[in-house]
């Protein structure tokens, strides 16, 4: 029986997206899939894969320009593949009534990109948010929106759950082991 082939491709600026992509890749390979992990600038030829998991950091409510360019260049291939899309940014970490409402909104440009390739699913995850280099105005807005916490805000249980959803959809066998998050 041939193993399911999955490409996990990511675009990152500070490393949170790469860490999440590595975690997803490790989890899926632990379920007997053949997984290739690559940053978007070194993305593999899609013809070798059944499924693509594509991730990007979010800046100014849109995915990184490299992802837009990749999707534009490979739109025909992507619409004929099983694509799972995720993003990593600040919005999913927001709390309080305003923050939770904002966290549920899929930004218009991300929704348009998701829909243009008929992605099977899209999920937004929180990343790392460090205080260094953040302006006083931005820190005040962040606190007002209901969080104010800094550091690693990634929810690894949520990421594992989404990866399990992918694995079940692909009918992969149960995991033989559990990946410990970074």
MARRO-159282 format. One record per residue: x, y, z of N, C-alpha, C in turn. Coordinates in steps of 0.001 Angstrom, whole numbers, plus 500000, padded with zeros to 6 digits. Layout:
# MARRO-159282
XYZXYZXYZ
...
***
This chain:
# MARRO-159282
500842498817500000500000500000500000500887501246500000
500624502169499099501436503374498980501080504376500074
502111504997500634501906505968501695501437507302501118
500653508013501908500168509341501519501353510306501533
501463511139500497502574512088500382502074513502500671
502705514143501637502271515460502096503454516430502067
503247517581501466504224518671501523503738519661502564
504613520040503474504315521086504457505236522252504104
504634523324503601505379524480503096504990525686503938
505977526505504291505696527632505183506492528867504773
505957530024505181506647531311505057506670531925506450
507844532302506899507990532819508251508914534018508250
508782534841509275509714535953509440510484535833510738
509837535335511778510500535264513074510600533843513616
510110532863512889510297531474513269509105530740513837
508062531433514295506902530739514870506212529835513853
506076530324512631505397529541511595506214528301511258
507528528459511184508400527299510911508237526253512011
508240526687513268508082525742514380506769524976514278
505708525669513953504395525020513827504395524065512635
504975524484511514505047523620510332505852522352510648
506962522494511362507763521331511751506960520389512640
506221520946513578505385520152514478504332519377513673
503651520068512758502627519417511928503258518313511088
504389518602510476505077517602509664505478516377510463
505997516585511655506403515471512516505196514637512920
504108515304513282502885514585513666502351513738512506
502327514300511306501794513564510152502723512428509730
504022512641509822504943511548509471504849510424510500
504483510746511726504264509730512750503007508921512511
502257509289511520501036508553511146501234507851509807
502455507568509491502820506783508311502692507533506986
502679508837507022502689509607505777504129509950505430
504376510143504156505670510640503708505539512154503665
506327512847504482506192514289504632507487514975504223
507353516029503421508497516874503088508194518276503589
509089518811504394508956520137504969509873521084504210
509353522267503837510183523229503099509684524644503325
510637525589503363510199526980503373509740527312501952
508936528340501833508271528642500573509250528920499432
510423529430499752511419529702498715512047528433498162
511861527311498854512407526024498416511295524973498342
510098525409498003508947524507497945509172523421496887
508796522195497207508995521095496265507972521127495125
508251520353494106507332520186492973506056519516493489
504934520178493331503671519681493885503183518388493238
503654518080492054503171516875491372503535515605492148
504476515678493066504891514508493848504045514293495100
503070515179495347502338515149496611500834515064496404
500176514400497366498721514297497369498096515477498099
498802515985499110498267517010499999499325518069500251
498865519302500387499745520407500751499194521071502007
500050521235503000499737522040504181500577523297504021
499921524439503880500592525706503586500376526673504737
501478527192505288501386528096506424502135529385506190
501651530440506831502283531746506695502091532570507952
503077533398508222502902534430509237501915535453508689
501267536184509585500331537236509199500915538580509603
500926539501508653501340540880508922500312541795508279
499812542743509045498813543689508538497597542976507945
497156541921508623495951541178508268496034540492506903
497241540150506464497401539376505238498600538451505376
498595537416504546499704536478504553500928537148503949
502079536578504169503313537160503651503295537188502121
503926538177501520503934538303500054504431537049499333
505358536321499921505857535096499284504738534080499084
503787534027500014502667533091499892501719533548498783
501446534841498730500619535356497631501243535009496292
502542535227496155503237534915494907503200533434494588
503383532603495600503352531150495417501971530694494948
500951531188495612499587530804495236499266531274493823
499648532483493492499408533001492146500121532141491091
501370531775491357502158530995490398501671529555490259
501036529015491303500642527600491306499139527393491460
498359528409491169496917528335491414496267527096490792
496583526783489537495962525617488890496308524320489606
497568524169489985497984522967490714497311522892492082
497207524027492753496639524055494094495146523753494106
494424524220493109492982523955493094492672522495492820
493668521745492324493480520315492062494111519446493140
494476520032494260495108519307495362494296519502496642
494563518645497575493992518772498907494895519742499663
494419520980499864495230522019500497494635522384501847
495494522456502843495140522881504188495971524121504464
495335525184504891495991526471505045495972526896506510
497123527378507005497147527926508354497958529211508370
497650530036509359498403531280509541498811531394511000
499820532228511212500337532434512561500430533932512789
499729534399513806499732535822514091499254536111515496
498955537343515725498574537806517050497080537617517343
496235537767516360494783537777516587494260536588517402
494701535338517136494164534225517917494496534277519410
495456535109519799495825535206521212495034536272521949
494244537059521236493507538155521866492416537612522779
492156538327523860491150537931524845490204539107525086
489252538909525954488278539957526225487229539987525125
486128540713525328485036540694524362485448541186522971
486202542259522899486620542782521590487663541867520971
488634541453521743489695540594521242489188539273520710
488280538615521452487735537335520982486961537505519688
486231538605519567485476538858518327486451539046517156
487498539835517361488495540047516308489206538748515943
489454537904516924490163536645516678489373535705515774
488050535820515766487207534933514948487078535398513502
487460536632513227487308537173511879488471536729511000
488145536184509826489176535863508847489354537118507989
490556537706508024490773538915507229490415538701505754
489882539727505142489367539654503771490402539103502778
491645539569502856492660539112501897493021537644502113
493027537203503354493299535794503627492135534938503145
490913535382503383489732534637502912489727534535501389
490096535603500710490120535586499247491159534592498732
492324534582499348493368533637498941492916532209499218
492369531973500400491858530640500772490828530153499758
489890531027499426488825530650498508489325530460497075
490365531196496691490871531103495322491491529746495014
491916529038496050492500527706495841491624526606496428
490441526974496882489492526020497468490160525180498556
490847525863499482491513525157500579490495524346501376
490906523155501758490022522266502514489637522893503848
490617523552504478490361524188505762491396525281505971
491048526238506808491960527302507191491889527451508704
493069527581509334493103527764510772494151528818511117
493785529705512018494712530737512506495206530332513888
496523530387514070497145530074515348497901531291515869
497992531368517179498824532410517789500284532010517654
501144533010517642502578532751517551503297533306518762
504521533676518551505301534351519598505084535846519430
504972536540520529504831537991520495505746538563521554
506862539089521102507859539630522023507712541135522142
507936541614523313507761543038523625508856543914523000
510028543350522793511153544110522244510793544698520881
511048545972520727510830546640519450509391547034519166
508488546815520103507080547157519919506851548563520478
506207549393519697505977550777520129505003550824521303
505065551911522046504159552112523178502708552100522702
502431552713521572501068552750521020500558551330520727
501404550519520103501011549146519774500817548319521039
501694548502522025501536547773523297500232548161523985
499876549459523949498628549920524564497425549321523846
497462549283522519496361548706521743496227547217522058
497346546528522136497352545100522461496715544855523830
497068545664524806496493545533526148494995545840526120
494597546863525379493195547256525263492348546136524649
492921545408523701492190544330523039492067543083523908
492714543107525064492413542064526029493461541019526271
494702541277525933495681540265526290496783540875527128
497736541492526514498823542084527265499914541101527631
499770539828527270500804538839527551501798538812526392
503025538510526723504072538414525713504750537065525834
505491536712524811506226535447524812505592534460523859
505722533192524173505205532126523317503726531927523619
502871532338522693501421532256522878500808531087522095
501661530246521521501159529131520707500442528111521580
499319527638521090498523526631521786498780525292521091
499732524537521616500154523301520958499053522245520941
498190522231521941497070521276521932496125521586520777
495888522863520515495034523270519396495679522900518061
496976523097517966497697522743516734497650521235516519
497842520462517591497766518999517489496359518564517071
495347519196517629493969518850517285493695519093515800
494166520228515281493969520514513849494731519502512992
495924519143513421496707518133512695495981516795512720
495365516449513840494562515225513918493395515273512942
492791516449512784491705516613511817492198516318510408
493375516841510077493965516566508757494188515064508597
494792514442509594495103513013509528493843512165509372
492795512488510114491533511746509993490935511931508606
490986513164508079490455513432506745491191512622505677
492491512431505878493306511677504923493294510177505204
492572509797506251492470508396506678493831507783506992
494665508585507662495969508088508093495793507247509347
496672506286509566496558505462510779496837506293512031
496458505780513188496724506505514436498224506723514638
498542507753515373499948508072515650500569506981516497
501816506657516178502560505654516961503221506294518172
503369507617518124503967508342519240503405509751519263
503691510480520320503217511840520449504401512786520406
504284513821519586505349514818519481505251515769520664
506371516022521283506431517004522353506708518344521689
505900519343522011506077520656521375507392521271521784
507906522166520919509186522825521218509132523644522492
***
